[in-house]
Amino acid sequence: MEFPFDVDALLPERITVLDQHLRPPARRPGTTTPARVDLQQQIMTIVDELGKASAKAQHLPAPITSASRMQSNRHVMYILKDTSARMAGKGAIVGFLKVGYKKLFVLDDREAHNEVEPLCILDFYIHESLQRHGHGRELFQYMLQKERVEPHQLAIDRPSQKLLKFLNKHYSLETTVPQVNNFVIFEGFFAHQHRPPATSLRATRHSCAAAVDPMPAAPARKLPPKRAEGDIKPYSSSDREFLKVAVEPPWPLNRAPRRATPPAHPPPRSSSLGNSPERGPLRPFVPEQELLRSLRLCPPHPTARLLLATDPGGSPAQRRRTSRTPPGLVAQSCSYSRHGRLNSSSPNTGNQELKQGEQETENRSASEEQVLSQHGSRQEPMHTVPPQAQAPPAQSWTMGGDMFNARFIRNLQERRSTRPW
Ligand SMILES: CC(=O)SCCNC(=O)CCNC(=O)[C@H](O)C(C)(C)COP(=O)(O)OP(=O)(O)OC[C@H]1O[C@@H](n2cnc3c(N)ncnc32)[C@H](O)[C@@H]1OP(=O)(O)O
């Protein structure tokens, strides 16, 4: 992998170790020294390009290694340069290996949860033209020595088939200990460790055995005091988690309240404690006002459109049904309902109230409600929520019914002091 600058001068050693500072290594005596900021820029370019190449080789949608991710994490990158290409010009990069310590919850061979902080293989790439030439092994071996770990003590972040074969061939790592997260650990991971008292499900269940068993825990880092078993989640976030697309709940539940300013501290991306690998933080519950506005003003969910379009009898039938219903019940038939009566007034009473309410000062809200209640007589039904969301008929009050008019909303808001004006 070549670059438009002198890689050979930039990285004097065959293997360069970079940490989060991405500091350019000291140059060989006698070589001209460009401004330090330029050198760092070159280092960042190399890291970014290696990350992109690795992502492409692994068919990832986005790089998991980049200069900015390096700077925001305590990872270490081992970069191998091609010394044979030195004569040909500015040198070239062969590949890289990225490692880092991570707090993980791993299962041992008896399916007990263990909180550990092993050194993890996070990203590994050798240029396509140079694979199967022993470069991967050279880099890996160097890392093992530098980090002073044994291969079986490592956790591997979602290894590719090539990497599994590589580990099997060079380090005889074959039998994995099944996990519920994306990390792979091998037999021997828990060897020569000491089991703490009663920290795992298994240990709790088999307390007698736990008293004498060796403790499963990965190497190296001192961990905070063990938490109660209930606090331990059986998953740990992989560095690749951010690649997953979050699945949103359907409209209108996906409408989070507007924020005036972005949060001061976004959640950390690679910390594993307490994070589910499947989702980001859940959105706060939609406030009632926002929900009401959505119900009245937003277009239908695409699924509803699809159902209406594909069900030949469904859409007209639904419209026919709604057009025969008394004013106000249309919205009732397709809105959220809450069980238990809050207001004893009948739909008609509600309608009456609406008509009076329209004369009053709550123009905006009232006119919206008017649209809502008169909708039954319209040709094109109001777009609210999917037709399948039918409200229970009696014994429940509905947000879309006649009684749910301007006055009702105002009362509700005044009672809760949420009126925006
Ligand atoms: C946590 C992670 O990073 S997962 C992602 C790992 N990276 C990738 O999959 C990217 C593409 N692959 C690569 O970059 C490289 O193949 C690496 C990094 C996995 C291995 O580097 P190499 O320099 O090829 O390894 P090296 O030459 O030392 O060892 C070769 C052995 O690796 C394994 N291997 C390497 N390439 C392949 C391949 N295409 N198919 C199957 N096994 C392979 C084999 O065991 C091979 O031995 P063999 O040739 O006798 O079958």
The ligand as an SDF file (V2000), in Angstrom:
LIG
                    3D

 51 53  0  0  0  0  0  0  0  0999 V2000
  -10.8570   -9.1880   14.5790 C   0  0  0  0  0  0  0  0  0  0  0  0
  -10.5050   -9.0400   13.1240 C   0  0  0  0  0  0  0  0  0  0  0  0
   -9.7160   -8.2440   12.7850 O   0  0  0  0  0  0  0  0  0  0  0  0
  -11.3240   -9.9710   11.9960 S   0  0  0  0  0  0  0  0  0  0  0  0
  -10.6360   -9.5030   10.4310 C   0  0  0  0  0  0  0  0  0  0  0  0
   -9.3860  -10.1840   10.0250 C   0  0  0  0  0  0  0  0  0  0  0  0
   -8.9450   -9.6450    8.7700 N   0  0  0  0  0  0  0  0  0  0  0  0
   -9.3630  -10.0760    7.5700 C   0  0  0  0  0  0  0  0  0  0  0  0
  -10.1140  -11.0150    7.4370 O   0  0  0  0  0  0  0  0  0  0  0  0
   -8.8710   -9.2640    6.4210 C   0  0  0  0  0  0  0  0  0  0  0  0
   -8.3910  -10.1140    5.2860 C   0  0  0  0  0  0  0  0  0  0  0  0
   -7.3610  -11.0550    5.6890 N   0  0  0  0  0  0  0  0  0  0  0  0
   -6.1190  -10.6610    6.0120 C   0  0  0  0  0  0  0  0  0  0  0  0
   -5.8300   -9.4800    6.0570 O   0  0  0  0  0  0  0  0  0  0  0  0
   -5.0880  -11.7260    6.3060 C   0  0  0  0  0  0  0  0  0  0  0  0
   -5.4340  -12.8950    5.6200 O   0  0  0  0  0  0  0  0  0  0  0  0
   -4.9370  -12.0660    7.7910 C   0  0  0  0  0  0  0  0  0  0  0  0
   -4.6280  -10.7970    8.5330 C   0  0  0  0  0  0  0  0  0  0  0  0
   -6.2040  -12.7050    8.3420 C   0  0  0  0  0  0  0  0  0  0  0  0
   -3.7820  -13.0540    7.9260 C   0  0  0  0  0  0  0  0  0  0  0  0
   -2.5990  -12.4620    7.4180 O   0  0  0  0  0  0  0  0  0  0  0  0
   -1.6040  -13.2900    6.4700 P   0  0  0  0  0  0  0  0  0  0  0  0
   -0.4160  -12.4830    6.2370 O   0  0  0  0  0  0  0  0  0  0  0  0
   -2.3660  -13.7480    5.2940 O   0  0  0  0  0  0  0  0  0  0  0  0
   -1.2710  -14.5420    7.4080 O   0  0  0  0  0  0  0  0  0  0  0  0
   -0.0030  -15.4870    7.3300 P   0  0  0  0  0  0  0  0  0  0  0  0
    0.5810  -15.4700    5.9700 O   0  0  0  0  0  0  0  0  0  0  0  0
    0.9000  -15.1840    8.4590 O   0  0  0  0  0  0  0  0  0  0  0  0
   -0.7040  -16.8860    7.6190 O   0  0  0  0  0  0  0  0  0  0  0  0
   -1.3860  -17.5200    6.5900 C   0  0  0  0  0  0  0  0  0  0  0  0
   -2.4710  -18.3460    7.1710 C   0  0  0  0  0  0  0  0  0  0  0  0
   -3.5840  -17.4950    7.5150 O   0  0  0  0  0  0  0  0  0  0  0  0
   -4.7870  -18.1280    7.0700 C   0  0  0  0  0  0  0  0  0  0  0  0
   -5.2600  -17.4460    5.8560 N   0  0  0  0  0  0  0  0  0  0  0  0
   -4.7670  -16.3210    5.3310 C   0  0  0  0  0  0  0  0  0  0  0  0
   -5.4610  -15.9950    4.2230 N   0  0  0  0  0  0  0  0  0  0  0  0
   -6.4080  -16.9170    4.0570 C   0  0  0  0  0  0  0  0  0  0  0  0
   -7.4190  -17.1480    3.1120 C   0  0  0  0  0  0  0  0  0  0  0  0
   -7.6190  -16.3240    2.0550 N   0  0  0  0  0  0  0  0  0  0  0  0
   -8.2370  -18.1940    3.2540 N   0  0  0  0  0  0  0  0  0  0  0  0
   -8.0810  -19.0470    4.2800 C   0  0  0  0  0  0  0  0  0  0  0  0
   -7.1110  -18.8990    5.2120 N   0  0  0  0  0  0  0  0  0  0  0  0
   -6.2830  -17.8670    5.0970 C   0  0  0  0  0  0  0  0  0  0  0  0
   -4.3920  -19.5290    6.7020 C   0  0  0  0  0  0  0  0  0  0  0  0
   -4.3870  -20.3080    7.8490 O   0  0  0  0  0  0  0  0  0  0  0  0
   -3.0040  -19.3180    6.1930 C   0  0  0  0  0  0  0  0  0  0  0  0
   -2.2650  -20.5020    6.1820 O   0  0  0  0  0  0  0  0  0  0  0  0
   -2.2100  -21.3470    4.7960 P   0  0  0  0  0  0  0  0  0  0  0  0
   -1.7970  -20.3880    3.7520 O   0  0  0  0  0  0  0  0  0  0  0  0
   -1.2130  -22.4240    5.0520 O   0  0  0  0  0  0  0  0  0  0  0  0
   -3.5830  -21.8570    4.5780 O   0  0  0  0  0  0  0  0  0  0  0  0
  1  2  1  0
  2  3  2  0
  2  4  1  0
  4  5  1  0
  5  6  1  0
  6  7  1  0
  7  8  1  0
  8  9  2  0
  8 10  1  0
 10 11  1  0
 11 12  1  0
 12 13  1  0
 13 14  2  0
 13 15  1  0
 15 16  1  0
 15 17  1  0
 17 18  1  0
 17 19  1  0
 17 20  1  0
 20 21  1  0
 21 22  1  0
 22 23  2  0
 22 24  1  0
 22 25  1  0
 25 26  1  0
 26 27  2  0
 26 28  1  0
 26 29  1  0
 29 30  1  0
 30 31  1  0
 31 32  1  0
 31 46  1  0
 32 33  1  0
 33 34  1  0
 33 44  1  0
 34 35  1  0
 34 43  1  0
 35 36  2  0
 36 37  1  0
 37 38  1  0
 37 43  2  0
 38 39  1  0
 38 40  2  0
 40 41  1  0
 41 42  2  0
 42 43  1  0
 44 45  1  0
 44 46  1  0
 46 47  1  0
 47 48  1  0
 48 49  2  0
 48 50  1  0
 48 51  1  0
M  END
$$$$
